[in-house]
Amino acid sequence: MGSNEVGLSGAGSRRLETLARHFRPHKPPPPQDAAGFSRRAAVLVCLFEGEHGDLRVILTKQASTISSYSGEVSLPGGKVEEGDADYVDTALREAKEEIGLDPSQVTVVTVLEHFFVQSDVLGVPVIGLLSNKKAFNPAPNTAEVEAIFDAPLEMFLEDENRRAEEAEWQGEEFICNFSDFKADNKNYVIWALTAVILITAASLVYQRPPALPERRPKIWSRGAARQASML
């Protein structure tokens, strides 16, 4: 049984089953042609039900030794490699390599529209559900990942422990959101593209907009890749 078909069995699965059914009607068409982009990537937004019934998402802190985004909070993921059938394959493979998450434990429910990661990289978020968190034994690849933790998804819609700052990139003004979070006595700051993806996912799951205002740069806009390809 593949990762797209695995049953959501186990304790607390009713809510996850409901969530999976919610996403099915909203599943977008297959990713558009990535012509014009020298690299493609995918990240996994892996959700599970916490001990108190809240939906939580798995996050990582990048190792300080890597060349890109060192020390930043991110979602498991990386570049598309030869042999990957699609963005789902990439996201699941990278999650296994980075944090030891077995793809068979994840039910993929939808793929969000394209996001830019950098000017020449097309990034695609994949949303998946982990039915049995206890069966997941985190095994970080220490060359890439310094820490693995999880946070409540709903926090990305709330204004508590969150701040918004005016920023500018290549002459374009936008609002950059930061979420401060503490786990295992460590402080994390979730911001930039990771925050944008999580705000988007939370808005879809909870069917409401975030409490703080959003004004994203065009490179992080939904559907921006399709528009750029046309240009």
N, C-alpha and C positions, 0 to 999 in steps of 0.2 A: 504494500500500500504506500503510495507516494506521499510527499509532504503536503500536496494539495488535497489529498483525500483522507488523511488520517483522521480517525474519529476523536471527538473531544470527550473522552471518557475520564472518569475520576471525579473526585470531590469538587463541588462548586462549578461543575461544567455547564449547568443550565444557563448561567449568565453568559458564558462564552458562546454557547450554542446560539443564544439570542443575538449576540453581537455578530456572529458569523452570518446569520440570516439577514441581519440589517445591512451588511456590506454587499451581499450578492447582487441586489438590484442596482447598486451604485458602482459596480466594477467597470472601470473605463475600458475602452478598446485597447488592443495591444499597442505597445510603445511605437511612436512614429519613427520614421527613418532618422538615424542619428548623423546623417550626412552634414559635414561642416564642423564636426567635433572630432578632434584627434583622439580623445579618450572618452570612455564611458564608465560609469560606476553605479553601484547600487548599495543601499543601506537597509538594514532590517529594523523595523519598529516592532519589537517583540513584546506583546502584552500578555499579562497573566493576572489571575485573581489573587489578591493578597489575603492574608489571614483575617483581615477585618472586612472582606468583601469588596475592597476598592480595586480598581484596575491599575496595574503598575506596569512600567516599561523598563526594560533592561538597558543600562547605559554603561559606557566604559570611560576611563580616563586614559588618554594616550600616554605612552611611555615618553619620558623626557629626552630620550636618545634618538627618536625618529626625526626625519628631516622636515616633515610637513605637519603642522598643527600639534607640535609636541606639547604635552602636558594639558591639552584641552579635553573637555568632555565631548564625547561623540557617540554615535550609534554604531553598532558592529557593521562593517561593510568595507568595500574597497572596489578596485578596478575590475572591469569585465576582462576575463581571460579566455584564451582560446580553449574551446571545449565547453564553455558555459552555454547552455541552450537559450537562456534568456536572463532578464534581470533578476527573476526569482532565484534561479540557479546561482547567480553571483552572490546575492545577499545571503542565501543559506550556506554556501560554501565558505564565504568570508566569516560568517558567524561561527562556524565550526572551527576554522583555523585560528580565529582570534580569541574566542572564549570557551571553546569546547562544547558548543550547543549542537546536539545531534539533529540534523534536518528532519528526521522522522518524528521528532517530538513537536514540530511546528506545523500548524495549519495556516497556510497563506490564504488570506481572505480578500485582499485587494492590492492593487499597485497604484500609487498616486501619480498624478501628472508630473511631468518632468520639472526638475529644478536644475539650475546651474550650480556647480560647485566652484568652478573657476571658469575663466573665459573660454578655455578650450576643453572643458570637461562637462559631460552631460551626466547629471546625477539623478537617480530614480529611487524614491523610497518605497519599500515593500512592507506591508503590514501583515504580521502573522500572530497567531495565538498559541500560547504555550499552555496546554491543558493541565499538566502536572509539574508544577514548579519543583516539587521535592525530587523528581527524577532527574532534574538538571543539576549536575555537579560542575560548577564553574572551573574551567582549567585555562587560565589566561596564558596567552603566548607572551611571555615577558619581554620579548624583543619589540613588541608592538603595544602591549597593554600593561599599564601600571596597576589599575584597579577595575573591578567590576562591581556595580551597585545597581539598585533599582529605585525608582521614584514614582509617586502617584501621578498618573496621567492628567488628572483633573487640575493639578496645580498649575499647569501651563495655561489655564483659562482664568486663573484667579490673580488678584493683585497683591496677595500676601507674599512677602519675600521676593517680590518681583519689581524691577524698575525698568524704565524706558528712558533712553538717551537719544538725543538728536545726533546724527552722524552724517558723513558725506563720503561718497565713493565715486571717483571719476566725475566729479561735478554734480552728482545726483544726491539730493538730500533724502534721508530716510530715517525711520525710527528703529533703533536696535534694542531689542528686549533682552534683559538679563534675569535669570532665576537663580537665587541663592538656595542651596540645599545642603543639608548635613546628613551624612550616613556613616555609621561605624566610627563616630567621632572625627570624621574628616569633612572639611568644607569643600563644596564643589560649586562652580559657577557654570551654568548652562546658558549659552548665548549663540549669537550669529545663526548660521544655517541650521544647526541642530535644534535651536529653539524654534525657528520658523517651521521646521518639519513637525515638531512635537505639538506646536500650537495648531497646525493644520490637522493633524491626526486627532487631537483632542476635540477640536471643533466638529469633526465628522462623527466621532463616537458619541459625544454628548449633545450634538445638535444645537449648539449655541456659540456665539462669538466670544472671544476673550474679553476680560474686563478692561484691560489696558488697550489703548489705541494701537493700531498697526499701520505702518506705511513702509512697505518693503521696497528694496531696490528692484529694478526690473529684472535683474539677473536671478532673483529669488522668487519671481512671480510664477504662479501656476500657469502652465501652457507657454511659458517664455521660450522654451526650446523650439516649439513649433513655429512661433513667430520669427525667431532668429533664423531658422532654416529657410523660411520664406524670404527673408531679407537677403 
